[in-house]
Amino acid sequence: MNVIKRSGEEVTFDAEKIFNAVAKASKATAQNPLNEEEINAITKTVSDECAALKRSLSVEEIQDLVETELMRSGHFAVAHNYITYRYKRELVRKSNSTDRQILSLLERNNEEVKQENSNKNPLVNSVQRDYMAGEVSKDITKRFLLPPDIVEAHEKGIIHFHDADYYAQHMHNCCLVNLEDMLQNGTVISETMIERPHTFSTACNVATQIIAQVASSQYGGQSITLSHLAPFVEESRKQLRRQVKEEFASQNMTMDEETINNIAEMRVRKEIEKGVQTIQYQVITLMTTNGQAPFVTVFMYLNEVPEGRLRDDLAMIIEETLKQRILGVKNEKGVYITPAFPKLIYVLQEDNVHAGSRYYYLTELAAKCTAKRLVPDYISEKMMLQLKIDKNGEGHCYPCMGCRSFLTPYVDDAGKPKYYGRFNQGVVTINLVDVACSSNGDEEAFWKIMDERLKLCYRALMCRHQRLLGTPSDVAPILWQNGALARLKKGETIDKLLFNGYSTISLGYAGLCECVYYMKGVSHTDPKGTEFGLKVMQYLNDACAAWKAKEHIDFSLYGTPLESTTYKFAKCLQERFGVIEHVTDKNYITNSYHIHVTENINAFDKLTFEAQFQRLSPGGAISYVEVPNMQNNIPAVLALMEHIYDHIMYAELNTKSDYCQVCGYDGEIQIVEDENHKLVWECPNCHNRDQDKMNVARRTCGYIGTQYWNQGRTQEIKERVLHL
């Protein structure tokens, strides 16, 4: 059993420290001090409680247990001295709250930070620098920028104020990059004019530079669409035809037009291969200012361009993208593995989803890609057109920003729908499990507490909005001046982009599953639980609608992915309410509206059930099914894809894609419990546990992680049941 120190360093649990602390408090007590036997009893009780939780507790959690046990056993005077000493030490520490955290980062022994982001390597200098800046930023945010009650609620896990390490700067969350504007009309990167590209490969190269610049100017995910690159295939085609003609002419050879076109078309294919490879390898190998590869999603939607040559060219790009992802990328040992980025989204539509349809060959390729590399994920055009209706009554299909954050439908002043060039201002998440537990199961109290927590979230979200108000376009020229999001003038503020639906701001929610179980005693898949769960979701939507009407800002309900926050929320719940079966007895809580990972349900029923909750999560949501190795069962993958098309807007399949560098095993790396009750990854073939000598890819919150996770998320991964 281990303990997490205040610095974040993880050390072996030492019961003697509990004994010594209680003994010191007892020695300072004039009347009725404890004898050695009583101190030993308290030490044993607290130690047993720590072990029962089967995770590494923080020093503060252990101290809370000591206080509780001293009070429970009636040793009030000793408890008073223990609490007083602890309070005095806390005051000393608060005089500079960042030094220990930063030093532990530099010494590479901060376990919490190591597992905070599954796509960041905390041993790398650039990542350390980002985390160090983040610690300073969080400290400034907590002490100066946010109201104390919002900070307190965040630290207690009542709400989560996302990305507090970026709040001090005037930065937004995520976006849809207007690649079309930047490529067609030119842009500026690092004060250098970039004119309209004349070939597909050049357009791809410019796109990767734009991606890197955008990633360094915001803290969330970004999405681009391949349809914005498709027009440049024809540019290459024209150029390659001229080259072929010139080559034949230089050799005094005559050739008919058809042969010239055929040769040129072969070279076009090579050009597409080169361009797609540029995007894949550049995105993976680029490192932005926050020390990780750009968090980018690539959208593949045939109906985004007109029928004819342009759509056929887009189909060729999609085909090449899928083929290259199926192959994977080589790790340091030269073995092909699954990369985390770019994330791929493939749109299912009438002319690709059914066997025999025109582009079904692409869907079959997508199915093979999903079975081997976890992506693409799938958007149903059919369902999205029903759910994303603009003020003109027209439905639209468009990508999420990053892994799941969706913009609200928007029509510009000219009456045209607009999605690319828009963004999200930020997220604050409400812990629904805490609302339920705080109500003690009383439904009237539940709604009263919900109202109080929503008011807190509203104020926290307005803090995010107000932090962006007055931001000059000069802070990120690539975004605000050079086309990624806008073409504002130097010195002009971004204020007009923050209102009236141009951008969104998100109320996140977490733990609907556990919330319903606490209030109704059943899963939200039970009809009684479903009714209550849908009522909660509608209540949250109604709150967003009221805020939107008041502020003229597009508040939208967002199914929070909870990568590391799932563990934080679980720890806070256990500390506040103890261990409650089916509610707080795990080291994680469930993402958004999802069915609990341990609940047995088949893949088709899961997607159908969750679709009704996804409808009520317009600001962002994704459903998944957990599947075994599907590489030899592609028909089953295709059946699931067709079911997605008919029933749910956005879904993904979670399979496994691992590799052990010690023995060459390429099956599923297992999660086991070590002698300290810590969950670790182990090769089932050679029992290698060195994480530096294995490649593991798991989807944990909408995107793939490859650098491992905290203990809460690791337990959640371990306990997932298969749905197929």
Secondary structure, 3 states (H helix, E strand, C coil): CEEECCCCEEEECCHHHHHHHHHHHHHCCCCCCCCHHHHHHHHHHHHHHHHHHCCCEEHHHHHHHHHHHHHHCCCHHHHHHHHHHHHHHHHHHHCCCCHHHHHHHHCCCEHHHHCCCCCCCCCCHHHHHHHHHHHHHHHHHHHHHCCHHHHHHHHCCCEEECCHHHCCCCCCCCEECCHHHHHHHCEEECCEEECCCCCHHHHHHHHHHHHHHHHCCCCCCEEEEHHHCCHHHHHHHHHHHHHHHHHHHHCCCCCCHHHHHHHHHHHHHHHHHHHHHHHHHHHHHCCCCCCCCCCEEEEECHHHCCCCHHHHHHHHHHHHHHHHHHHCEECCCCCEECCCCCEEEEEECHHHHCCCCCCHHHHHHHHHHHHHHCCCEEEEHHHHHHHCECCCCCECCCCCECCCECCCCCECCCCCECCCCCEEEEEEEEEHHHHHHHCCCCHHHHHHHHHHHHHHHHHHHHHHHHHHCCCEHHHCHHHHCCCCCCCCCCCCECHHHHCCCCCEEEEEEECHHHHHHHHHCCCCCCHHHHHHHHHHHHHHHHHHHHHHHHHCCEEEEEECCCCCHHHHHHHHHHHHHCCCCCCCCCCCCCECCCCCCCCCCCHHHHHHHHHHHHCCCCCECCEEEECCCCCCCHHHHHHHHHHHHHHCCEEEEECCCCEECCCCCCCCCEEEECCCCCEEEECCCCCCCCHHHEECCEECCCCEECCCCCHHHHHHHHCCCCCC
